Structure formats: structure tokens, C-alpha cells
């Protein structure tokens, strides 16, 4: 293994790609000897710096640096710091990859996941210098307070809220760039930000607040309205629990499979063929009628009771107040409702420590109480207490708390968690800087509504002369749950398309997606080699003839 150490300055005129092709940099200092002084960083503590040899998971020799900055004591008397990790490959391609994590509160290894269901595809393996941070709080310090609320108790400190919202990225990204320049002897030629869920929110936030710091963003299921989406948790629990007295049994897996099959039966052929996939989600909304599943007199199988049908209608309509005002978003009917992760999020998990309660009634409830409510409402760290918080949440009385501010919480949840201009996006500065962005969203996402993302994109297009496609592309992924999973082709590589757009001017069109063999939601009668075209909005994939298992048998069309 080549020792991972600081690189001497490159000869003038050398390009990053030529350097990469030539076998990487020459070195001057041992990786393990790196200090903040050697790297020219102030206010940063290097916790560890070590050379790491390539292995089966990370197939490149690299230097791993673990560090922290912004150390302080919060108003809640708890210790805080912004922890981050960088992995710097010996054979660097001259580029920076900021890994926006969907789950802040810990430093997820900085390997550069490129999103979707294929976790073997990593940016570090392609020569990118990768950064990951914990968003300014360490939930590991809170485990003694209870696992269920450990991730959200940072919300009791107003500054930690702002770090989670935007400040952590604003601090750590410039530090990472300085570290890269000092270590390799030259700055990164290109910078990319990539993340899904909360990580997608970070991407949109950075595009608004740091428009000239990144060349491109890949944002999956972007949670730009996370506080509003959290209101859906209360609606879900209040709607599902009364059906049986236990949200975990409100719908059996067979109930949701019945709904998924009915959606396929009504909508599969809308894209030109019947292949078990609903590719035209928009058209399906005007065709599918869940009332066709209503049990007739004496029927008790292959049907749903009126109570279950009305419950599904209510949660798909999204949270509203007593005057009918939409508080978040509605949701599309999609065949991924039968997916494993749809159930995990909405109805029933498989985690004994959560008493098999779903994500929305555990982590979701704690986040709404501690992070998105102002002032924060402390909730005990038990499944029962968290569920009761949602059951008692009054959408008329309490929904306004996501917009509230109160000293010392001078920023509302929507102020620190939502990008500026979220209701009327233009991205003028990002566009002027030449930035490019790709957004994707699973059409059966149980956590963040793809309808909300589509409306955001439509507004962005309207504010840019009717189309934003010259700098932002949006792709819906039929059948996919939150970021991955579901009966969907979720093995895709939008990142390569983004880089080609940024660096070569190749505007993304259809992106080919395949199946993940380990996905439990793939029907047995689908070929394991099935591929499909994921199309840029407003196009959808339509069958034009040929092998049903091949993407080339479909074409993107309006």
C-alpha cells in the first residue's frame, strides 16, 4: 500500500484527471502525522489520522481523518461539537464529494454512497475525496436518556437546531475544502453534494444558501418541508390506531397487498403494456378508485371494510385543519404501498426496542416534539409516550408550532429546516453560478410526499420561464419507497449523469435502472435482469414494443 500522506504541489498545468490516470500523487508527510497545524486549520481538533488499506468494502487505499470543531456547551447543559470525517484516496480524481446524511447525529462513514438501492456503488471507490459529518450533535451521548429519543434531544438547544438545519454544512464544507487543498497541494476542481431524505434537504438548502460552493447536487426524496411532513405522523396515528386499537394491526400485510394489486389492475396498462409496474403514476390517479375494494354484504376476504378504505383516503389526502386548509401535502396512489418499507414507516417495524412500533410513532414523534415544535415539548422515551404525543396532537392547535419562534428559540422549525424561498423557489443564484441538480423521488415514499416535490418543481419551472430543465432535472421512480426499496427498479446511477452534465455539458435524459436481487418486494415473476427507463419530468416511460424485461423496449414520452 502506498503510504497516505500529504502531497507536494503539482506541476503547473497538470489536471486532476491526468494526475489520477498517472497513478496518483507523490507524498511528503505520513498520514498518521497530520495535525491541524500541518493542514492549516484553526479551531479544529484532529481526533485521528490513519492510513487505511483497500478492502472488499472500500477498494482504494486512503487516508482517514476524524475531527471535530465548534465545541461548546449548549443551553441544555449538554456538550456539543461538529464532528466530521474525511476519506482522502491515494489516487484522487481531483474532486470533492460532500455526503449529506439522511440521519444526522452520528458520523456515517464517508464512503460516498451514490443513492438508490445499490450500496456497493461509492464515490470513494471512484477517486473522490469524501466528507461526512454528524450535523453538530452526537446522539451517542444521549443513549442513557433512551434510544427512542436519543436522536432528537438536540432540539432542546436552539443552536444545535440551527446546526442541524444549515449551519453544520456552512461550517464543515469550507473546512473540508481547505483540508483537501492542504493535503493534496491543490484545491478540488469540482464539488458535489449528494444525499437523500434529510440529506436531500441539505442539498436544496445548500443550493439556496451556498449557491457558488458546489457544482452539482443529487437530491433524493428531498425533505425541504420536513416540519410539515412531521404533521402527517399525527394524522397517520390518529387515523390508523382506532381501526383495531393498535396501529401495528390496523392493516394486515395482505390488506396492503390487496390495495397494491388493485392499483396495478387499474393502472398497469396505462403505460402501454401489462408488466406488473405502474409507470404512469399521474394517469393512475384519475383511474384508480379504492372504493372498488369495499366488501359487499357477507364478503370478508379479498376486500376492505369501509373503515379501512376511509382511513387510507384520509392519510392519502394529507393533514388539514378543521377549515380544510392543507397543512402539508396529499400523496399519490402507487403500487409500492405494499412494500416492506411502507409498512415499516407507517404501521409496524421489526425492532423489539421499539416494541415493533413504526418509525413515524417513534423517531418521527420524537422529532416533531423536540425539534420541530417551538418551544420544544419534552416527551418520555417510551413507545407509549411517543404514540400518545401524536394521538394528543391537535392539528388546529399545535400545527402552528412548526412556524413559531420564542426566545431563546428565535428561529422557527420552518426557518431553520426549510430552504429560503421554499414556497416560491427560483434558485436564481445557483443557476447564475452554473450549478446543476438532479432530484429523484420514489412514488410510494411513505415519509415524504412525491406530490410535494413535484409541486415544488412545477413552481421552480414556472419561476424560470416555464422550464427549469436547463439546470434542474426531476425524476419520479415508480413503485419505490423512501430513497430505495419497494417493487421498483431502484438500482440506478443518477450521480454519473450529474457529473456528465456538470463537466461535459451532457444534459441528462432517461436513466437506466435495474433490480436489486436482495430487495424483498420484487415479485417472483419478474426477471432478475429487468431494467426500465427513469424519465425526466413530465415524461413517463411508455412501451414501444420488444422484450418486456429490457429498458430499450420503452421510451420516455409526455
C-alpha angles and dihedrals in degrees: 000000000000109000111254107235143137117294127233116236116284122245112264115273097022113135126217093241093050089049091050092049091049092061105270136284133323113245136226108175134038113254091229090057096057115126135176087256093054091048095044094237124146126203091015128118116208104215095182140350119187141157112245123201122223117265139170093283099041108029097193135076108242147161115251116206122185116189146153137209140173093050115183146132115262129225086258088061091246124130116253135186138158104245121195142171132206129193113199115192120222087227100049121187093207095255138115123222116193108201106211104201123220090212116048122191097074137050105253109204110276099237097126108242109207092212134243124080096306106090093174092074107089134168094221088063088057093054101265122145102235131206128195129174140182094235094247102300136076113216089188088076089059101053091105087063090059134288095246095062100027091098095053108038091092084077088078088073116067095208092051087054091056091047089053091047103047116315098084091060092045090055104037100042095063090044090053092050091050090049092050093049092048096045098045097030094240137059125259113271094212135020128205133185118204132178148128131224106351084004089057088051089054089054094053091043091053091047088058101038101030102029096156098043098075133045095203144007133203109198121183121193089344111215095209089144098041096143091051091046088054089063087066089066091065092047092049096050093043090050101041103039097063091058093076104352090255123073090209092065099034089106126018117221087251090058092057092043087054091054092046091050091049091052090051091047092053100038112023094093094050091089093054103268143045109246103138092265129103103213098166100063094165095056090046092064091067094044107042117083115184090197088077086075094059112127114246122220109301094006116123105158133064089018142078131238119246089251093058093045092051090047092055091047090052097051092043090053089057131222119321133170125239091275092054096254111154109240097185127347145300122246134229124244106245136164091243088079086094092056123123093239094047087062093042091056101039110027121005137005128196096232117116092199087062092044084243090293115151126257094256092058095046118026092016093052092048092050093050091049101042106027109024100036119081117235091024117246112221113224127189116254099248130105091239094052093047093048091048090053089059093043090054094044108116112208090203096048106027107033090078089065091080087064095041128105128191130170122299087019094064094163120065120223090256089050096055101028103040123068116249110268092020091150094046108025123187104154086204095158094046091050092047089052090056095249124161129205137188120197126189133179135184111240091220096047106149094195109042120029117240086205088064091051092047092051090048089052093047089053091048089052092049090051090052100055096281098308136058094178093111090072109007127046125189125202128186116208111212115226095004121133125209108335092324143000132059126099091312147113094255098158100099139137110217090155095069089050090051093051091048089052094048098042105029104025093241106151111221117247125163115358117207116232131187139187129275110228093215094053104117093205098063109112115241092236093061116097111246086228094058115138132181138187116250105210132210114248130299091023125086132195113264128187115249100173138284137072109001091214096059128082092218089068088069133063132200109246139161 
